[in-house]
Structure formats: C-alpha cells, structure tokens
Amino acid sequence: MTPYLSEKERLSRYGIVVAMQPLGQTIFSPILGFLTTKFGTKKIGLIASLTYILSNSLYSTLSVFPEDYRYALLITSRFATGMSSGLVASVRSYLASATFVNERTNQMSIASAFQSVGFLIGPGIQAALTPLECTDISAQDSDKYLSFDLYTSAGWVCVVLGVINFILFLIFQEIDVSQKELEFAKMQEETNGSRMDQALPKPSILGVFGCLIVSFILFFNFIIVETLGTPMCVEQLGWTGEETILRFGILMAAMGVVLVFGFASVGKLCKMMKDERKVMILGIIFMFIGRLMIIPIPGNPLPPLIHNSSHVEQLEARNIPCDQSSNQLEPGCELEWCKTTPAVQLWQLFGGIIVGSIGHPYAVSVAQALYSKIIGPRPQGTWMGLITAMGGFARFLGPIFVSYIYTYYGTYLTGGIMVGSTVIALIATLVVYQKLVPLQIQKQTNNPRQESTQL
C-alpha cells in the first residue's frame, strides 16, 4: 500500500492500524449498550451490521483510492469495524433480558463459547487464504486498481459474514422476560403475606467492580497468550515460520475444542458445585497454574540464538511486504535477554496454554453471568457495554504488552505479570465474594424487621 515508506515507518503505521479496532470497540461498547436500552437490540444490531459491512468493504477496496488517502481510510475502516464490534454489548444485554436468572449462566457460557471459537477460527480462515498471495502491483495498468488477494480476501469474507448478520437481525424478534420475572417475584411475595419495595435497589458497586476487574484480567491473559504464541515458538523453541504456523495452529484448534467443551459444561458444573462463585475460583486457579507453567525454569538450556535479524520485523511486519522472503521467520532469538534467560520448553508452553484454556471458560462465563445477576432485572445495555469494553481494552493493550515487556524484559517478567494478574483476580474474587450474588430486593412484612429476597 505504501512501498515508498521505510520499514520503521511501516511498523509505526502498522501498530496504529492494529490498535484502531480494539480502541473503537472499547469506546463504543458502552455507547451501543446505552443505545440498545433506548432503541432495542434489533435496530442497533442492524445499524452495527451495516457499519461492519461498509467498513470491511472500504478496507477491501483501499487500492481504488489515491495513495495519499489510503492510510487515513485504512485507519477509518479499522476504527469503524471496532465501533460495530461494540454490538457484543447489545447481545449480552439482550441475553440478560431474555433469560431467567436460573438459566442465565448457561446461556452466557454458550455466547462466550461462540465468541472464543470465533477468535480462534479467524486466523485459520486467513491461513486458508494464503494461497491467493499478493497482488503484483507492477502488473497493474494504474496505481488505482481493485484486487482480490491474500489481504483483501479476508475483508471480503467479513463483508459476507456481515451480510449474513444483517439478514439474521432482520428476522430477529426480541423477547424480554426480566420484567415478567420481577412481577412474578412480587406476586409470590404478596401471596406469602409480604410485599416488595417498588423501586429496584442499586446493584452492589463492589460486586460490579470486582466482576469488571476479573473480566479484564481474564481477557488480558487470553489475548497475551494468543499474541505471544508465534514469537515464543520461533524464539524459544527454534521453530521455522512454517513449523510454527502448522504446530501452533494445531494447538489453537485443540484450544478451540477445549473451550467449546468447557463452556458447554459450565452450567452442569455450577449445578454440581451448587455455587457459581466456587466454579469461578476453580477456573482462575487453573489459569494461574497454566501461566505459572510458562515461566522459564532455572537450569534449562538457553534458547537458540541468532545475530542477523530484527525481532520487531519478525513479530510485527512479516505480513506487510508482499515478497516471499518477507514471510519467512528465521528460527532462534536475537534479543539481549535470550543470552542469559533459560528457554521455555515445549511442554511448558503448550501445557501451560492447555491448562489455562481449561480454566478460562469457567472463570469468564461465571464472571459475566454474576455481573448480570448483580445488576438485576433492569435494562443492562450500558452495564454490558462496560464489561465488553474491558475485553476491547485488553485487546488494545495485548500487542503493546508484547512489543515492550516481552521484547525488552523477557519471559521472566512477562510470565510474572501474567501469574501476578491471575493472583490479583483471585484475591479480588475472594474480597468481594459475599457481594457476588443476585440482586437482593427488600420486602416488607407486618413485622418491624425488614427482610430481603433474591431474584
């Protein structure tokens, strides 16, 4: 797109482009959540789907615009895609209003399963499109052309998916059972000789804040492992680019299977343990063990060293130039800390990722379900926008974390931060443990003492 730029200038621009999508989601998740409360899920879903279609169409047709405008349009398209991704908040808000409290955890886990599988399938789809290769710019009659190649094809796939999403929202019918649930609870109390206060109490701020903190930490850990996979396979294990794509791709596929089974079993496990909070703590413990396994073990051999390449180019820019040589990753590590820090072994890296993936569904699903239950039977658009923004912010910070912490300080600090963050999540859960319960509504009886009931 910009062949006249130096490699460093390309890298700088590439970093900004990567940050635009999660930044857009972080900003617009609360906004779309608020608008969902005002106008309903269907209308916001149609608008967000149309925005998604247009933004990816713009991304796929950048080459038809003059070169001077392409970079600005690329940033615009990625930011608009992030805006439309705020629709996740609307979907979660609808799930909260369309499900009863006793079934919400299971339904939330199903939605999280599809989202997580989507994150894992996405890179696979792009890998399947690699045979298309790049457009030969020199063979074009003009500097303005329309292409269907390795990079634009992914955008066109997203356009098709956006059209499908738009059609589904056209036939979508909204159902709201939250008010019916509240009315039923009031009828039950009146039958028992008491009555509920008409106004809903405010949700527990500690409980809400605890769920937000835990959700951010869990999303952040998930993104970090996904982002670190390729550079660690190349630099710590000494694999070539082809070996990394194949083997790490198999691991990601296995993670997808683990996540699906994990999310599918959340509801049953919660019923078995009779306390969702215990399931959440169990998930965080698994994630803690998984991150602990990735920390280098003193006494292990050093990673294979190289001295003639640029780590940043390997990690960030290997898919920017179109010549074949730019897509090759030289195995080994040339970072300064690699000369003194033991290598992360294969069993550590893959085992840690798998163990962490086992705990991820239980911790994430229950945190989101408890968050919804703490808020209670009120419109949850803006509330769900906040927790969705946590995921977008985690995706925004992930590449920055890898670019600086891992690159300049190594695997000890990287692993230590991941382990420490899961410890913080565990402590936060224990601190607000008593607040992680469904909203309690005060009821009045003939007795002087006031009682409460849970929805």
C-alpha positions as a printed NumPy array, in Angstrom:
array([[  0.   ,   0.   ,   0.   ],
       [  2.902,   2.349,   0.758],
       [  6.022,   0.894,  -0.924],
       [  7.921,   4.19 ,  -0.594],
       [  7.997,   4.015,   3.218],
       [ 10.943,   2.666,   5.185],
       [ 10.494,  -0.486,   7.265],
       [ 10.422,   1.503,  10.535],
       [  7.765,   3.848,   9.148],
       [  5.687,   0.857,   8.076],
       [  5.993,  -0.668,  11.542],
       [  4.911,   2.555,  13.21 ],
       [  1.872,   2.849,  10.975],
       [  1.061,  -0.841,  11.331],
       [  0.969,  -0.526,  15.117],
       [ -1.546,   2.306,  14.893],
       [ -3.728,   0.332,  12.468],
       [ -3.729,  -2.731,  14.75 ],
       [ -4.791,  -0.593,  17.719],
       [ -7.739,   1.045,  15.935],
       [-10.158,  -1.906,  16.022],
       [ -9.978,  -2.671,  19.779],
       [ -9.892,   1.07 ,  20.512],
       [-13.146,   1.513,  18.586],
       [-14.727,  -1.373,  20.463],
       [-13.573,  -0.021,  23.83 ],
       [-15.081,   3.408,  23.163],
       [-18.328,   2.343,  21.51 ],
       [-19.305,  -0.685,  23.597],
       [-20.855,   1.46 ,  26.365],
       [-22.384,   3.772,  23.748],
       [-24.055,   0.952,  21.801],
       [-25.129,  -0.608,  25.082],
       [-26.826,   2.64 ,  26.096],
       [-28.493,   2.985,  22.686],
       [-29.701,  -0.62 ,  22.933],
       [-31.537,   0.277,  26.121],
       [-33.199,   3.2  ,  24.317],
       [-33.99 ,   1.708,  20.902],
       [-33.79 ,  -2.075,  21.28 ],
       [-31.37 ,  -4.771,  20.178],
       [-32.786,  -5.228,  16.668],
       [-32.315,  -1.637,  15.492],
       [-28.822,  -1.351,  16.947],
       [-27.952,  -4.773,  15.502],
       [-28.981,  -3.686,  12.009],
       [-27.028,  -0.427,  12.24 ],
       [-23.913,  -2.166,  13.627],
       [-24.085,  -4.893,  10.97 ],
       [-24.373,  -2.281,   8.208],
       [-21.388,  -0.411,   9.671],
       [-19.429,  -3.677,   9.722],
       [-20.265,  -4.338,   6.059],
       [-19.281,  -0.833,   4.943],
       [-16.067,  -0.708,   6.987],
       [-14.807,  -4.024,   5.625],
       [-15.838,  -3.05 ,   2.097],
       [-13.729,   0.088,   2.497],
       [-10.819,  -1.999,   3.808],
       [-11.033,  -4.351,   0.815],
       [-11.143,  -1.549,  -1.769],
       [ -8.416,   0.766,  -0.465],
       [ -6.401,   0.258,  -3.648],
       [ -9.019,   2.079,  -5.752],
       [ -8.331,   5.329,  -3.852],
       [ -5.369,   7.663,  -4.389],
       [ -2.324,   6.633,  -2.351],
       [ -2.349,   9.844,  -0.319],
       [ -5.725,   8.898,   1.188],
       [ -5.257,   5.173,   1.721],
       [ -3.638,   5.246,   5.157],
       [ -6.302,   7.562,   6.601],
       [ -9.033,   5.421,   5.05 ],
       [ -7.406,   2.257,   6.43 ],
       [ -7.452,   3.714,   9.959],
       [-11.059,   4.804,   9.447],
       [-12.117,   1.342,   8.278],
       [-10.492,  -0.448,  11.209],
       [-11.898,   2.007,  13.759],
       [-15.381,   1.645,  12.232],
       [-15.048,  -2.135,  12.443],
       [-14.266,  -1.721,  16.141],
       [-17.32 ,   0.501,  16.529],
       [-19.53 ,  -2.228,  15.097],
       [-17.885,  -4.793,  17.389],
       [-19.482,  -2.933,  20.277],
       [-22.585,  -4.892,  19.248],
       [-21.317,  -7.604,  21.6  ],
       [-22.562,  -5.404,  24.458],
       [-26.035,  -5.29 ,  22.889],
       [-26.085,  -9.075,  22.501],
       [-25.094,  -9.636,  26.135],
       [-27.674,  -7.101,  27.238],
       [-30.333,  -8.982,  25.301],
       [-29.262, -12.288,  26.836],
       [-29.678, -10.73 ,  30.267],
       [-33.213,  -9.556,  29.47 ],
       [-34.291, -12.686,  27.581],
       [-33.215, -15.265,  30.176],
       [-34.309, -16.079,  33.697],
       [-31.705, -15.92 ,  36.449],
       [-31.516, -19.694,  36.861],
       [-30.653, -20.214,  33.17 ],
       [-28.504, -17.148,  32.53 ],
       [-25.136, -18.693,  33.392],
       [-25.625, -21.468,  30.85 ],
       [-26.775, -19.081,  28.101],
       [-23.943, -16.651,  28.791],
       [-21.458, -19.515,  28.559],
       [-22.84 , -20.54 ,  25.16 ],
       [-22.447, -16.984,  23.86 ],
       [-18.887, -16.815,  25.218],
       [-18.122, -20.153,  23.555],
       [-19.071, -18.837,  20.132],
       [-17.067, -15.663,  20.683],
       [-13.935, -17.538,  21.788],
       [-14.188, -20.021,  18.923],
       [-14.52 , -17.066,  16.557],
       [-11.23 , -15.641,  17.852],
       [ -9.539, -18.986,  17.163],
       [-11.136, -19.687,  13.775],
       [-10.322, -16.224,  12.408],
       [ -6.564, -16.815,  11.969],
       [ -7.363, -20.206,  10.426],
       [ -9.539, -18.583,   7.777],
       [ -6.772, -16.155,   6.896],
       [ -4.255, -19.012,   6.755],
       [ -6.574, -20.826,   4.318],
       [ -6.499, -17.748,   2.074],
       [ -2.685, -17.562,   1.863],
       [ -2.542, -19.413,  -1.498],
       [ -4.043, -16.297,  -3.084],
       [ -0.74 , -14.474,  -2.424],
       [ -0.312, -10.736,  -3.052],
       [ -1.325,  -8.595,  -5.989],
       [  1.52 ,  -7.856,  -8.411],
       [  1.422,  -4.067,  -8.342],
       [  3.872,  -3.749, -11.219],
       [  1.48 ,  -5.63 , -13.484],
       [ -1.373,  -3.155, -12.913],
       [ -2.234,  -0.576, -15.574],
       [ -2.784,   2.121, -12.956],
       [ -1.934,   2.866,  -9.349],
       [ -5.696,   2.612,  -8.696],
       [ -6.937,  -0.951,  -9.012],
       [ -9.351,  -3.424,  -7.443],
       [ -7.802,  -6.641,  -6.157],
       [ -8.811,  -9.927,  -4.568],
       [ -5.678, -11.272,  -2.922],
       [ -4.208, -12.566,   0.34 ],
       [ -5.146,  -9.454,   2.311],
       [ -8.303,  -8.121,   0.678],
       [ -9.943, -11.573,   0.584],
       [-10.175, -11.61 ,   4.398],
       [-12.036,  -8.31 ,   4.211],
       [-14.47 ,  -9.686,   1.633],
       [-15.115, -12.723,   3.838],
       [-16.027, -10.31 ,   6.632],
       [-18.367,  -8.473,   4.266],
       [-20.2  , -11.729,   3.533],
       [-20.435, -12.52 ,   7.243],
       [-21.749,  -9.019,   7.878],
       [-24.479,  -9.506,   5.268],
       [-25.49 , -12.774,   6.95 ],
       [-25.573, -10.981,  10.29 ],
       [-27.745,  -8.211,   8.829],
       [-30.244, -10.724,   7.426],
       [-30.425, -12.548,  10.764],
       [-31.239,  -9.297,  12.551],
       [-33.962,  -8.564,  10.   ],
       [-35.842, -11.704,  11.069],
       [-34.878, -11.397,  14.73 ],
       [-37.68 , -10.932,  17.27 ],
       [-36.927,  -9.541,  20.727],
       [-38.25 , -11.136,  23.916],
       [-37.919,  -9.585,  27.363],
       [-38.586, -11.757,  30.412],
       [-36.789,  -9.659,  33.027],
       [-39.854,  -7.592,  33.905],
       [-42.033, -10.704,  33.947],
       [-39.543, -12.289,  36.341],
       [-39.712,  -9.25 ,  38.626],
       [-43.527,  -9.193,  38.533],
       [-43.668, -12.922,  39.307],
       [-41.362, -12.451,  42.298],
       [-43.61 ,  -9.663,  43.591],
       [-46.711, -11.842,  43.195],
       [-45.008, -14.634,  45.14 ],
       [-44.15 , -12.273,  47.991],
       [-47.685, -10.881,  48.133],
       [-49.021, -14.438,  48.326],
       [-46.705, -15.04 ,  51.277],
       [-48.1  , -12.017,  53.11 ],
       [-45.366,  -9.513,  52.275],
       [-44.705,  -7.007,  49.556],
       [-41.615,  -5.798,  47.75 ],
       [-40.461,  -2.222,  47.516],
       [-41.441,  -0.92 ,  44.088],
       [-38.063,   0.676,  43.336],
       [-35.152,  -1.617,  42.497],
       [-32.179,  -1.136,  44.823],
       [-28.835,  -0.138,  43.39 ],
       [-26.551,  -3.035,  42.482],
       [-23.556,  -3.764,  44.672],
       [-20.771,  -1.478,  43.454],
       [-18.137,  -3.789,  44.965],
       [-19.629,  -6.8  ,  43.193],
       [-19.837,  -4.98 ,  39.855],
       [-16.314,  -3.572,  40.163],
       [-14.954,  -6.99 ,  41.154],
       [-16.502,  -8.638,  38.079],
       [-15.11 ,  -5.903,  35.802],
       [-11.585,  -6.265,  37.206],
       [-11.661, -10.059,  36.988],
       [-13.074,  -9.974,  33.434],
       [-10.366,  -7.577,  32.262],
       [ -7.6  ,  -9.726,  33.75 ],
       [ -9.002, -12.911,  32.208],
       [ -9.406, -11.334,  28.769],
       [ -5.936,  -9.8  ,  29.006],
       [ -4.363, -13.17 ,  29.805],
       [ -6.213, -14.823,  26.941],
       [ -5.034, -12.175,  24.454],
       [ -1.435, -12.238,  25.724],
       [ -1.086, -15.996,  25.248],
       [ -2.607, -15.784,  21.77 ],
       [ -0.291, -12.897,  20.819],
       [  2.868, -14.457,  22.279],
       [  2.357, -17.842,  20.631],
       [  4.168, -17.189,  17.352],
       [  7.233, -15.304,  18.662],
       [  7.748, -17.781,  21.506],
       [  7.599, -20.778,  19.157],
       [ 10.186, -19.164,  16.881],
       [ 12.458, -17.68 ,  19.537],
       [ 12.15 , -20.106,  22.447],
       [ 11.68 , -23.398,  20.586],
       [ 13.697, -22.542,  17.481],
       [ 10.954, -23.431,  15.003],
       [ 10.777, -22.082,  11.481],
       [  7.837, -19.977,  10.376],
       [  6.252, -22.929,   8.576],
       [  6.637, -25.209,  11.581],
       [  5.16 , -22.558,  13.855],
       [  2.13 , -21.99 ,  11.634],
       [  1.428, -25.727,  11.453],
       [  2.12 , -26.78 ,  15.059],
       [  0.794, -23.724,  16.833],
       [ -2.207, -23.826,  14.52 ],
       [ -2.919, -27.375,  15.683],
       [ -2.635, -26.21 ,  19.301],
       [ -5.058, -23.349,  18.68 ],
       [ -7.512, -25.783,  17.112],
       [ -7.181, -28.031,  20.169],
       [ -7.767, -24.985,  22.376],
       [-10.957, -24.337,  20.454],
       [-12.196, -27.841,  21.238],
       [-11.256, -27.442,  24.913],
       [-13.053, -24.092,  25.1  ],
       [-16.221, -25.456,  23.489],
       [-16.409, -28.38 ,  25.904],
       [-15.534, -26.079,  28.807],
       [-18.254, -23.544,  28.025],
       [-20.756, -26.345,  27.4  ],
       [-20.086, -27.821,  30.838],
       [-20.302, -24.574,  32.822],
       [-23.999, -24.922,  33.628],
       [-23.717, -28.536,  34.754],
       [-20.658, -27.831,  36.881],
       [-22.398, -24.899,  38.573],
       [-25.342, -27.133,  39.464],
       [-22.986, -29.835,  40.706],
       [-20.985, -27.482,  42.944],
       [-24.159, -25.553,  43.939],
       [-22.237, -22.258,  43.999],
       [-21.182, -20.393,  40.864],
       [-18.535, -18.486,  42.754],
       [-16.641, -21.702,  43.506],
       [-16.651, -22.566,  39.788],
       [-15.244, -19.115,  39.019],
       [-12.463, -19.544,  41.595],
       [-11.677, -23.006,  40.2  ],
       [-11.314, -21.51 ,  36.717],
       [ -8.979, -18.78 ,  37.96 ],
       [ -6.823, -21.383,  39.752],
       [ -6.46 , -23.374,  36.52 ],
       [ -5.445, -20.184,  34.701],
       [ -2.931, -19.42 ,  37.467],
       [ -1.347, -22.869,  37.114],
       [ -1.245, -22.531,  33.327],
       [  0.538, -19.173,  33.474],
       [  2.931, -20.445,  36.151],
       [  3.962, -23.31 ,  33.874],
       [  5.159, -20.867,  31.19 ],
       [  7.781, -19.201,  33.42 ],
       [ 11.328, -20.379,  32.492],
       [ 12.885, -22.961,  34.806],
       [ 16.423, -22.115,  36.024],
       [ 18.974, -24.623,  34.785],
       [ 17.285, -25.306,  31.455],
       [ 19.329, -24.608,  28.296],
       [ 19.24 , -21.224,  26.606],
       [ 17.098, -20.679,  23.501],
       [ 18.795, -20.929,  20.094],
       [ 20.468, -17.608,  19.332],
       [ 20.684, -15.673,  16.069],
       [ 22.547, -12.457,  15.371],
       [ 21.445, -11.176,  11.985],
       [ 17.743, -10.351,  12.137],
       [ 15.303,  -7.925,  13.693],
       [ 12.866,  -9.271,  16.248],
       [ 10.391,  -6.443,  15.701],
       [ 10.297,  -7.119,  11.966],
       [  9.679, -10.798,  12.625],
       [  6.914, -10.156,  15.091],
       [  5.021,  -7.261,  13.591],
       [  5.801,  -6.753,   9.916],
       [  6.246, -10.14 ,   8.342],
       [  2.932,  -9.875,   6.529],
       [  3.321,  -6.292,   5.312],
       [  5.678,  -6.647,   2.31 ],
       [  4.489,  -8.902,  -0.492],
       [  7.757, -10.519,  -1.492],
       [  8.032, -14.128,  -0.385],
       [ 11.233, -13.611,   1.596],
       [  9.46 , -11.26 ,   3.97 ],
       [  7.156, -14.056,   5.07 ],
       [  9.975, -16.224,   6.407],
       [ 10.744, -16.251,  10.125],
       [ 14.318, -17.19 ,  10.979],
       [ 14.288, -19.604,  13.937],
       [ 16.006, -18.529,  17.126],
       [ 16.232, -15.459,  19.347],
       [ 18.409, -12.37 ,  18.92 ],
       [ 17.123, -10.437,  21.935],
       [ 19.633,  -9.48 ,  24.606],
       [ 17.887, -11.321,  27.453],
       [ 17.932, -14.574,  25.487],
       [ 21.659, -14.814,  26.221],
       [ 21.024, -15.315,  29.95 ],
       [ 17.409, -16.491,  30.322],
       [ 16.627, -20.234,  30.046],
       [ 14.339, -21.216,  27.192],
       [ 10.693, -22.037,  27.765],
       [ 10.365, -25.739,  26.921],
       [  7.769, -27.223,  24.589],
       [  5.895, -28.988,  27.407],
       [  5.809, -25.735,  29.366],
       [  4.449, -23.578,  26.562],
       [  1.869, -25.995,  25.173],
       [  0.993, -27.492,  28.564],
       [  0.555, -24.067,  30.13 ],
       [ -1.701, -22.903,  27.306],
       [ -3.86 , -26.035,  27.53 ],
       [ -4.198, -25.915,  31.331],
       [ -5.055, -22.219,  31.205],
       [ -7.616, -22.889,  28.474],
       [ -9.349, -25.427,  30.714],
       [ -9.965, -22.773,  33.362],
       [-10.802, -19.88 ,  31.024],
       [-14.44 , -20.859,  30.218],
       [-15.399, -21.389,  33.851],
       [-13.892, -18.134,  35.079],
       [-15.114, -15.931,  32.197],
       [-18.658, -17.316,  31.878],
       [-19.415, -17.178,  35.589],
       [-17.908, -13.683,  35.95 ],
       [-20.162, -12.382,  33.163],
       [-23.237, -14.207,  34.458],
       [-22.714, -12.978,  38.032],
       [-22.181,  -9.459,  36.704],
       [-25.595,  -9.61 ,  35.025],
       [-27.292, -11.073,  38.094],
       [-25.783,  -8.458,  40.412],
       [-27.241,  -5.696,  38.224],
       [-30.678,  -7.285,  38.454],
       [-33.833,  -7.103,  36.3  ],
       [-33.184,  -3.649,  34.85 ],
       [-32.046,  -2.566,  31.359],
       [-28.415,  -3.692,  31.116],
       [-27.245,  -2.141,  27.85 ],
       [-24.806,   0.364,  29.332],
       [-23.724,  -2.077,  32.04 ],
       [-22.892,  -4.737,  29.441],
       [-21.109,  -2.082,  27.421],
       [-18.705,  -1.6  ,  30.312],
       [-17.766,  -5.272,  30.606],
       [-17.45 ,  -5.554,  26.804],
       [-15.163,  -2.51 ,  26.844],
       [-12.911,  -4.451,  29.233],
       [-12.381,  -7.051,  26.513],
       [-11.669,  -4.387,  23.89 ],
       [ -9.206,  -2.623,  26.173],
       [ -7.439,  -5.932,  26.844],
       [ -7.059,  -6.478,  23.083],
       [ -5.751,  -2.926,  22.776],
       [ -3.079,  -3.49 ,  25.431],
       [ -2.09 ,  -7.004,  24.323],
       [  0.137,  -6.118,  21.322],
       [  1.643,  -3.204,  23.276],
       [  2.494,  -5.592,  26.121],
       [  4.22 ,  -7.987,  23.723],
       [  6.061,  -5.21 ,  21.89 ],
       [  7.613,  -3.758,  25.045],
       [  7.517,  -6.082,  28.061],
       [  8.365,  -9.313,  26.253],
       [ 10.759,  -7.72 ,  23.755],
       [ 12.792,  -5.671,  26.229],
       [ 12.434,  -7.526,  29.532],
       [ 11.944, -11.155,  28.61 ],
       [  9.965, -14.182,  29.672],
       [ 10.539, -13.887,  33.423],
       [  8.804, -10.515,  33.698],
       [  6.2  , -11.484,  31.092],
       [  5.319, -14.687,  32.918],
       [  5.496, -12.948,  36.28 ],
       [  2.983, -10.317,  35.21 ],
       [  0.602, -12.969,  33.868],
       [  0.872, -15.013,  37.073],
       [  0.567, -11.909,  39.228],
       [ -2.534, -10.746,  37.367],
       [ -4.299, -14.069,  37.964],
       [ -3.393, -13.801,  41.662],
       [ -4.967, -10.331,  41.696],
       [ -8.087, -11.774,  40.039],
       [ -8.267, -14.493,  42.69 ],
       [ -7.786, -12.037,  45.562],
       [-10.378,  -9.659,  44.09 ],
       [-12.866, -12.531,  43.847],
       [-12.287, -13.534,  47.472],
       [-12.541,  -9.933,  48.71 ],
       [-15.943,  -9.356,  47.058],
       [-17.075, -12.979,  47.461],
       [-20.079, -12.091,  49.629],
       [-21.181,  -9.456,  47.088],
       [-21.169, -11.852,  44.122],
       [-24.835, -12.787,  44.493],
       [-28.01 , -11.908,  42.561],
       [-29.585,  -8.554,  43.361],
       [-31.443,  -8.617,  46.664],
       [-34.75 ,  -6.751,  46.769],
       [-36.123,  -5.566,  50.081],
       [-39.539,  -6.852,  51.07 ],
       [-41.779,  -5.522,  53.776],
       [-43.8  ,  -7.664,  56.173],
       [-46.065,  -6.968,  59.113],
       [-43.046,  -7.491,  61.331],
       [-40.892,  -4.493,  62.23 ],
       [-37.839,  -6.223,  60.766],
       [-37.389,  -5.883,  57.039],
       [-36.39 ,  -8.925,  55.013],
       [-34.974,  -9.371,  51.552],
       [-35.28 , -11.789,  48.668],
       [-33.049, -12.677,  45.755],
       [-34.105, -12.613,  42.145]])
